[in-house]
Amino acid sequence: MSWFRCCALALLLSSCGFQLRGDPSVGLKTINVTSVAGAPGTLVEVKRMLATGPTKVVATAKEAEAQLRIIDEKREKTVHTITGTGRVYDFQLRLTVHYDVLVPGREQPLVDPTEVISTRLITYSESAPTAKEAEEQLLFKDMQVDIAGRILRHIAVVKRES
């Protein structure tokens, strides 16, 4: 009976149009990815994601069909909640990335300067500051991956519409 249910579920999922995200396709054959203000985190994640897809990352803007520029990347950590005794309960981590996409020989950019923001909450523990610091770095890494994916999906949508 359970075998039948598994087959029925697989049939339903395949017929409803469900599909795993797969390789990122931005609709470009070649792209140059640069960072204006030295924002290595998101830049590295974008290049890593593009390496698994059909778009080739090239070294110079002249070789590329388009140029993705990471204009700015800013990390912030602010107090989000304070307990009744005045101690910090959790922090809000915020990663803000500004980017644009230029096409050689075109006055207007393919994507105007755009801001992407990702936030996460992290609880604070006075008894484990080193572990919380490591968790904070993992959350920022996760936000960089999230933002890199959002940037590539935005480029793909704009490229399809143009």
N, C-alpha and C positions, 0 to 999 in steps of 0.2 A: 504494500500500500504506500509506503514512503517513497519508493522508487517512482511510482506514478505521480506523486505530488511534486517531486523534483523535476520530472519531465514537463509537467504542466506549468510549473513556475518558469522554467527555462523557455518554454514556448511563449508564454505571456510576455516575458521580458524582451524576447527577440522580436515579437510582433508589435510592441508598443513604440519602437524606435529607440530604445535604450542603447547607448553606445558608450564605451569607455572613452575618456578624453583623448588618449593616444598622443602621437607626436604633434608638437605645435606647428601649425602651418600659418604663416603670416601673409601668404600670397605674394611673396617676393622671392626671386631666385638668389639674390645676393644682398647682404646688408652689412654696413659698417656700424659697429657699436663702440661709442666712446663716452668718456666721462669728462665733463668740463671742470668740475670742482673736486676731483679726486674722490668719487663715491664708489669705492671698489666693491662693496657688498652686493648691491643690486646688479651692478655691471657683470660681475662674475656669474650670478644666477641666470641672467638673461642669456649670456653666452653658453652656459651649460645647457639650458633648455633648448636653445637653437641648435646645438650640436647633435641632438637626437632627431631633428626634423629635416625636411628637405631644403630649408634655406641655408645657404653657405655664408658664414661670417668671413668677411674679407678685411685685410689690414688697412686699406685706405678708402677714403670717401670717393675717390675718383673711380675705383673699381666697382663700387657698389651701386645698386639700383636705388637705394635709400640709405640714409644715415640716421640712426637712433642716437640721440645725445642725452645722457643723463646729466641734467643741468645742476641738480643739487640733491643731496640726501642728508636728512637731518634726523637724529635720534633725540627723543625727549623722555624724561622720566619724572613724573609728577605724583604727588601724594593724592590718592583717590579717596581713601576712607581712613578716618581716625576713630579709635575706640573711645568709649566713655571716659577712660582714664587719660586720654590725650596721647596715646601711643599710635603709631602708624599701623594700620591693619593691612592695607594693600596699596600698591602703586599702579599707575597706568603708564604703560609703555606705548610710545607713539613713534612711528616711522613715517616720515614724509619724504616723498620723492617727486621732483619736478623733472619733466622730460619733454622732448619734442622730436619730431621726425622730419628730416629735410630730404628733398629730392634734388639731386644735382640738375642745374639748368632751369629750375622752377623758382619763381619769386615767392610764392606762397608755400608754406610748409605743408606736408601731407597731414601732420598732426600738429596743431598749434601747441604752444607751451601748456602743459597739463600737469596738475598736481594729483598725486595718488597718496592716500593716507591709510595706514593700517594701525589698529590699536589692539592691545592685549592688557589684561589685568594679571598682576602677580601678587600673591600674598607675601607679607613680610614676616620673617622669623628672626628674632634676635639670637636664638640659640643655634642657627645654622646659616650665618651670613655667607660663607663660601659656597655652600650648595645653592643658595638663592642667587648669588652672582652668576653661577654656571647656568642656572635655569633662565635667568634674564638673557644671557647670551644666546641660548637656544631659542628663546622666544623671538629675539631680534632676527635670528637666522630664518626662522619660520616666516616672519613678516616679509623678509626680503624675497623668499621664494614665492609667497603670495602675491606680492607687488609685481615681481617679474612676470608671472603668469598673467596678471591683469593687464600689464603693458602690452604683452604680445597679443592677447585677445583683442585689445583695443585697436592695435595696428591692423590686425586681420580684418576687423569689421570696417574700418575706414578704407582699407585697400579694396575690399569688395564693393563698397559704395562708390568709389571713384572711377 
